[in-house]
């Protein structure tokens, strides 16, 4: 940058003038030292050296003759900005010396824009030293600060100019400040400064440079409407030039307003303004990324007509856009045009084209394409293209084909052909193209998804043989699927192998292995793995621990489950309430309610406040054990802790009260549920129906049934069964049969024992014909039940009663006898003798 742009005459002139007016010393030595050439030569000599090798005494002598013009000259002639900054700071420390605005701006001109800290300090030094500035010098500094992205510093310097820098702002300095704000997109600040400029300098001070800065500000701030308004304002004054239109075209392209950008380009051409190469390049890129590849191709044609050079990046964005739009024919044609222009495709472009072919499943084209274009690539780059094909095959479900291709790469087969899976695709693989870790990662993960674990293990062995380290994702997938398949020993082998290869297992790795161990219910192996996890700062997933505890409890290994929980605590892994709840649930399911209660009390006193779910598990355990009072106590304890019962809690207690004969308590509880905005569920109504019928209140049960349906709660098969059985108990056989018929229309049916009970009750009440019809339905069902003898007894009972009724056809007796014989039973009287119905 010439020194004239710093707001002053050339430095050499000032240097000569300074030394011409300097009073020379009477001694020859002094005269020599004070000469301009001597001073600049020796200062340059000293500050071009490393700091440690400089002559301090010599620098002290030179400092006595230092002037701002001399300093400016030295700054501009030093070999780098770092040397210049070193000299600048040294000069500032010399007694009696002060930098001028010109030496300061000389330093500012050399500092790269990214050296923001140095530029900010330079501006601060100017303010602290109260350096006098001309408007030109102030404007230059403001622009440098703006270019470095320091709009706040520029505003601070501007505001202090009049009082500290002896420089009254004018329209030029305002324009420089606006330029700094524009580069940062500080639109609101720029608007405020523009108003301030009008007040200070008058309306006429707003010129084309002012509005250009404002336009750039709106473009950088992403405010297209305001930018358009400024453009209209400039158009009225005929201030629109090529720079303004170019700026807007670039901005509209970035905003995705490609139509507006194209329109501006047409306006530019109509004004006989030729767009530059950068403008058209930005437009092509913007249009292609917006999916407007057709328009982008037109812009591409304009570039060719203007004689602009087209590089790989330009071809790439167009070809990629065509590929994205699945216009592979056009993409390949443009690709061939590019090669004819002697532009060599890079790996990225080749990958994009191959990805597009693979996305369409066109593997027959991929083979010749890669064979033709991968020749010039290095082996390490070529394998990236084959990885794209491997990934494409996997995504299309052609896992076997991917496996064959990778196996061929491992063996170094020069020609690979596969005609049976996805069409004809032939690859010529050079011997030096070997698969990398990504290659194995793609195929092994694909094999894991389709559970071809033997092939995956074989590939892993090949990978190690090639000296590949592998990927953590590949090992994680393989370990997880081996554990899912119950192959824990093989999973351990892979786990140890990955550690030998230098891969550090992740939390996912450990928990996949822990999952397999928990499936085996191997508490010893789990404890060992947990210790290793603790040493590597990994946490076990609570689901695995919960499954382990629950499975142990369901297997009756309650002591082991509790020991496992204690072992977790010893290792510093605090099981959460879900795990403890799983343990209690497992104990309750095997009938060990006492141990479940003990664990509940233990965790209550130590580390956790059991939640509503934990209380529900215990209440349900006592309910199943018939210990209704204990269940009531747990409910009351939960309420005393301030916990709100859930719908499940209420349903359990309603069932308990119904079974214990406290039906009124159960009904009161339902009203409480409604008050708490917890609508009763079909489970709630089913328990109440059963309870009302057991209490001999069938009419209330029917009323409740109607209310349940009014509330939009549809009955299920269990609810129908409870109502039909309950009505039977109350002797309301006709009503029970009606609901049974309705039940069947809803797609539900009674269980075999309920049907046989209904049959016997109908027969006992003199409705033999109805009972006979129902019995036929039962006997026609293909039912196998563990309680076989109970079924036979119920059928025998019905047969005995039916045999007393002479109006019953003998056909039913034949059906009954055939059914009983098929189950190895005969029809017997109460004395054990076989009945004779003949």
Secondary structure, DSSP 8 states (H G I E B T S, - for coil): --GGGGTSS-HHHHHHHHHHSS---SSHHHHHHHSHHHHHHHHHHHHTS-GGGS-HHHHHHHHTT--HHHHHHHHHHSSSHHHHHHHHHHHHTSTT----HHHHHHHHHHS-TT-HHHHHHHHHHHHHTT----HHHHHHHHHHHHHTT-HHHHHHHHHHHHHHSS----HHHHHHHHHHHHHTT-HHHHHHHHHHHHHHH-GGG--HHHHHHHHHHHHHHT-HHHHHHHHHHHHHTT---HHHHHHHHHHHHHTT-HHHHHHHHHHHHHTT----HHHHHHHHHHHHHTT-HHHHHHHHHHHHHHT----HHHHHHHHHHHHHTT-HHHHHHHHHHHHHTT----HHHHHHHHHHHHHTT-HHHHHHHHHHHSTTS-HHHHHHHHHHHHHHHHHTT-HHHHHHHHHHHHHT-SEEEE-SSSS-EEEE--TT----HHHHHHHHHHHHHTT-HHHHHHHHHHHHHTT----HHHHHHHHHHHHHTT-HHHHHHHHHHHHHTT----HHHHHHHHHHHHHHT-HHHHHHHHHHHHHTT----HHHHHHHHHHHHHTT-HHHHHHHHHHHHHTT----HHHHHHHHHHHHHTT-HHHHHHHHHHHHHTT----HHHHHHHHHHHHHTT-HHHHHHHHHHHHHTT----HHHHHHHHHHHHHTT-HHHHHHHHHHHHHTT----HHHHHHHHHHHHHTT-HHHHHHHHHHHHHTT----HHHHHHHHHHHHHTT-HHHHHHHHHHHHHTT----HHHHHHHHHHHHHTT-HHHHHHHHHHHHHS----S-HHHHHHHHHHHHHHHHT-TTS-HHHHHHHHHHHHHTT---B-TTS-B----
